[in-house]
Amino acid sequence: MKVLFVTDSPTVSGAEHVWFGYLPELAARGGSAHAFLSATNDRLIRALDQRRTPYSTTRAFSRRMIEMTLQPGALAEYGRAFFSVYRELRALIARERPDVMHSISFPACLYAATAARATGLPHVWHEHNIKRVHAVNTQLYRYVASSCAWIVGPSKAVTDNLARAGLASEKLVPLYNGIDLRAFRPDDTRAHAVRQELGLGADHAIGLFGQMLPHKGHETLIEAAPAIRARMPGARFVLVGALENPPYEAHLRQRIAAANLTGAFIFTGWRTDVPHVMRAMDVAVVATTTPEPAALSLMEGMAMGRPLVATRTGGTPEIVEHGVSGLLFPPGDAATLAAHVAVLLEDAGRRRQMGDAGRARVEREFTVERHVDGMLDLYARAVGS
């Protein structure tokens, strides 16, 4: 099976990490991959080079958000982008002769659909987001769906949302992401080294992992921090993620300074040892304020045996069992976030129990092997049909 992955992402986020997990599994099963991506995505290019995965780049993706509009300038740009990408994808398909095309979210799926229609190449659309369904994107989603063999979501929340656009239910497949347990294996020696590097010492550590974007809920954690420290004065907060949004980072630092919490917060920047940083935390927080499709950081934290405090939104309740592997709270509710974190910091036994329960569930339901088995089955059925 040769898979052509299509993505217009400007960086490396959770969706890219999901399909990174396919690469060794495909190779182990005699398959291969080729990626089609933006020439400006330096981080993804480096990641593919490290994995020795072949790729082709383009500068033709639209620089403007794809939307329905009558503005002549926007329509002209979209037209140029779609014609150029269509032409490049057709040439790539003719050269590489993939068995199936796998597009990563909207609007990459829209570009892929045009080439799939022209070439007859089976197309699997893997949507990683939950976006508001309205009259504008409904038509675009239906256009893409008409050329797809399957439309995959990482949670039922994602596929249910797409169903609201009227997409054929028989094409919609919830398939949970998977964690490579060879990489996410608790190692307390390395976790201790991370704690020493970050200067945490014996302090309790609360980690928030994710891109520096407002919807990731950093501000909710900052707002909750004083109440947490009132009960656990030594608590420290570790924000893990690439510092690629300077204005937002500056805003967060200003809020932290205004609350006299500068010494309590650590910005780590991009880390290549995320599993060990997670293990170094006492509690992992996922504070997303928008509907969360199925954050990888949820499964990663569970795999590293750490209790989670996460927003009850999107697909999160499908992954985190409230009171078993973590505690859920309403988006933006800093008071409840603070209460949940504090109660866990005060009870090491409960943290350990939740962490063990989370690890057991990942081993049982959220492994990369299980995920890839499901996706390869969908590929085979797409090609067979």
N, C-alpha and C positions, 0 to 999 in steps of 0.2 A: 504494500500500500504506500503510495507516494502522495503526500499531503501538501497542498499549497496554502500557506497561511497568509491572510491579507489583513493588514492593520494600518490605520492612518494615525495611530496614537503619536503624540509629540514626546512621550517619555516612556518609562517602564513603570507600570502600575500592577495591581493585582491580576488583571486579565492576562498580561504578558507572563507573569510568573506561573499562571495556570498552564499555559501552553509550553512553557519551558519544561514543565514536568512530562509532557508528551515525548520530548525529543529522545531521551535515553530509552524510554519504553518502546517507541517506534523502532529504534535501531535494534533493540534486543529481540524484536519480533520480526526482523527482516525488512522493516519499512524504512522510509526516509522522509525528509521534510525540506521544503524550500519556503522562504519568507519573502513577501513583497511589502515594503515599508517605506516610510518617509525618509528621504536622504538627510533630513535635519535631525532625526532621532539618534543622536550620537550615543546615548546610553544603551539603546536597544542594539545598535550596530556592534558596540563593544561586547555586549552580552552574547550575541550570536557568534562573534569571532571567538570568544572564549569557549563556546560550546561546539565550535567547528561546524556550524550549521550554515549552509549556503543561503544567500539572499540576493535579491535585486532591489534597488532603490529607485524612488521617483521623486521628482519635485513638482508633480502635477496636482497633488491633492489641493482642494480649495483651502485658501487661508481664512475664509469666512465660514461661519457656522451655516450648515445646510438648513434652509428654511424655505417655506413657500412665500414668495414675494413677487411683486410686479415691478420692483426697482430694476431698471435696465442694466445698471452697473453690476448688481449682484447676479442677475440672470446671465449676463455675459460671462462673468467669472465662473459660475457653475457650469455653464455650457463648455467652456474651454477645459475646465478640470475634468469633467466626465468624458469628453471626447479623448483627451490625452491619456487618462488612466485606462479607458476602454482599449485604446490602441496598444498601450504598453502591456496590459494584461493579456490581450489576445496573442501578442507576439511571445510573451513569456510562456503561456500555456502551450503554444505550438512548439516551442523549444524544449521545455521541461517535461511535457506530457504527463502531468499529474493525474492521479485517479480521482481526486476529490479536492474541492476548494473549501477552506474553512475560514470564514470571515469573522473578525473580532469586533462585535458590537456595531452600533449605528454611529456614523454613517459609512464605515468601511463596508458593511454589508450591502449598502446601496451601490457603491462602485462595483463590488463583486457580482451583484445580481445582473448588472448590464453585460458583463463578460460571460457570465454563466448562460444567459439567454442566447448569446451569439454562438457559443461554442458547444453547448450541450453538456458542459462539465457539471457533474453533480455538485451541489452547493449546500453546505451546512452553515447556517447562521447561528453564531454563539453570542447571545446578547448578555452582557454583564451588568446592565444598568436597569434601573426602574425610573422611567421618565413619564411625566404626565401625558396621558393619551388625549389628543384633541383632534379637531377636524384637519389640521395641517399635517401632523405626522401620521395620522391614520392611513391616509392615501399612500404615503411613502412606504409605510410598513407593509401594506397589502401588496404593493408592487414587488417588494423584496420577497415576501412570503410566497408569491406566485411562482418564483423561480427556485425555491428551496425544497430540498428533500426533507430537511428537518430544521426546526428552530429550537435551539437548546438554551435553557436558562439554568443558572447555578442554584436556584431555589424555586419552589412552587410560587413564591411571591412574584418572581420575575415572569414566569409563564402565565400566571393569572392576569398580570398587568397587560401582557401582549394580547391575551384573549379578549380583553376589553376593546381592542382595536378591530375585533372581528376576524382575527387570524384563525385558520382552520385548526380545531382542537387536536385532530389526529396528527398534526405536524409538530405540536408543542410538546417538548420533552424536558421535565425537570431532571437535572443531573448534577448532584452536589459535587463541588470541587474536591480535590484530593490532596493530601499531604504526603510528601516523601518522608517516611519515618526513618529512613537512613540518615537524612539530614537533620530531622527534628527528633533527636534522641537526647533526653536530659543528661547533661554532663555538669555536675555540680562543681567540679574543679575549674572548668572553663567559665562557668557562671561566676564563681568567686573572683576569678581574674578580672572579669568585666566590672564587677562591683568595685574592685580596687582601682581599676583604671578610671572609673567615673567618680571616684571619691565618695562612694556611698557609705563605706564602713559598715556599722551595725544599724544604720538608719533604715526604716521601712521605705521601700521604693514602689512607686506606682508608675507604670509605663503606658504611654499612648503611642501606638505605632501607626504610621500612615503618612500620606502626602500632606504637605503644608498647604491645605486648602480650607477655607472657612467651614465647609459643611462637615469636616471631620471632627468638629466639636472641641477643639483645643480651648476655646473660650469658656465652654461649660466647665471644663476641668479647672481652669484658672479661677472661675467664680466659686467652685466647690472647695478649692484648696484651703482657705482660711478655716472653714468648719472642720475639715479633716485634721488640720494641724492643731486645732483647739483640743481635739481628743487624742491625737498622736503627734506631739510637738516635733518629733524628729522626722516626720514624713517628708520625702523628697519626690519630685515629679520629673519624669524622664520623657521628653518628647523625641521620638525616633522617626526620622524621615529626612529625605533630601531637602536642603535649604535652597529651593529653587523658586521661591516666591518672596523676594525681599520685602515688598511693601507689607504683605501679611505678616511676615516674621517680625518686622519692626513694630507693627501694631500689637502683636502678642507680647513682645518684650516691654512695650510701654505699659500695657495693662498689668503685667507682672510687677513692674517697678512701682506703679501707682498703688499696688496692694502691698508693697513692702515685702515681696516674695522673691526678689531676684536670686537670693542664695538658695532658694528651695527648688528652683527649676533648672533643668539641664537640657540643652539642645544638642543632640548627638550628631546631627547631620546624617548623611547616607552611611549605612553600615552593611558590611558584607557578612557579618556574624549575627544576624537577627535572631536565630534560634537561641544562642547563648545569652543575648541581651534579654530576651523574653524570660529565660530561666532565671536570670539575675533579679527579676522583679518579684515582688510579693503579690502584687495584683496587676492584671492587665485590664486596661479600660478601652472600650470602643464606644466613643461618644457621638457618633454620627448623628447629625440633625435631620438629614434627608433620608428617604427610604433606602435602607442598606440592602443591596441584593443578596449578598452572602460573603461578607468580608473574610478574606483569607486569614487576616489576623485573628479572627475568632478561632478557627481551627488550629492555627499555629500556636496560639496561647494554650489551647487545650492539649495539643500534642506535647508541649513542654511542661505539662502538669501544673499549669497556673490557673487559679480561679479568675473568672471574668466578671466585670461589671460593664454591661452593655445596654444600649438603647433598645427599647422594645419597638423595633421598626423593621419593615420589609421582611427579609428572610431570616433575620437574627433569631426570632423565637423557634424557628425550625432547627437551629443548630445548637443554641444554648438553652438548656433546660433550666428554667428558673428554680433556684433552690437546690439544684443537683450539681451542675457544673459551673454555675454562676448566678448572678443576680441581675435582673433587668429593671430599667427605669425609663420614664417617658423622655423623649428627646428634649434637650434644653433644660431639664429639671435638675439644676445644680444641687438643690437641697437633698433630693433623694439620692443622687450620685454620691454626695458626701457621706450620707448615712450608710449607704451600702459599703463603700470603701472602708469607712471607719470600723464597722462591725466586723469586717473580715480581717483588718489589721489587728484587731483586739483578740482574735481567736485563731491561733496557729493551727489547731486541730481541724477546724472547719475549712481553712484554706487548703490544708493537705487533702482532706476528704474530697473537696470539690475538684482539686487538681487531679487526683487519681481518677475520679469519675469522668472527667473530661478526656484524659488520656485514653481510658478504656473505650469511650465512645468513638474517638478518632480511629483507634485500632480496629474497631468493629465496623464502622460505617463510612469513614472519610479518608480512606487511603488513596494514594495516586494510582495504585494498581486497579482498584475498584473503579475509579473514575475513567481511566484509560480503557479498561475493558468495555465500559458502557459506550464511550465515544467510538472506539474501533468497530463495535457492533453497528452503530449508526452509520459509520462510513461504509461498511460492507453492504448494509441494506440499501444505502443511497446508490452505490455503484451497481448493485444487483438489479435495482429497479429501473 
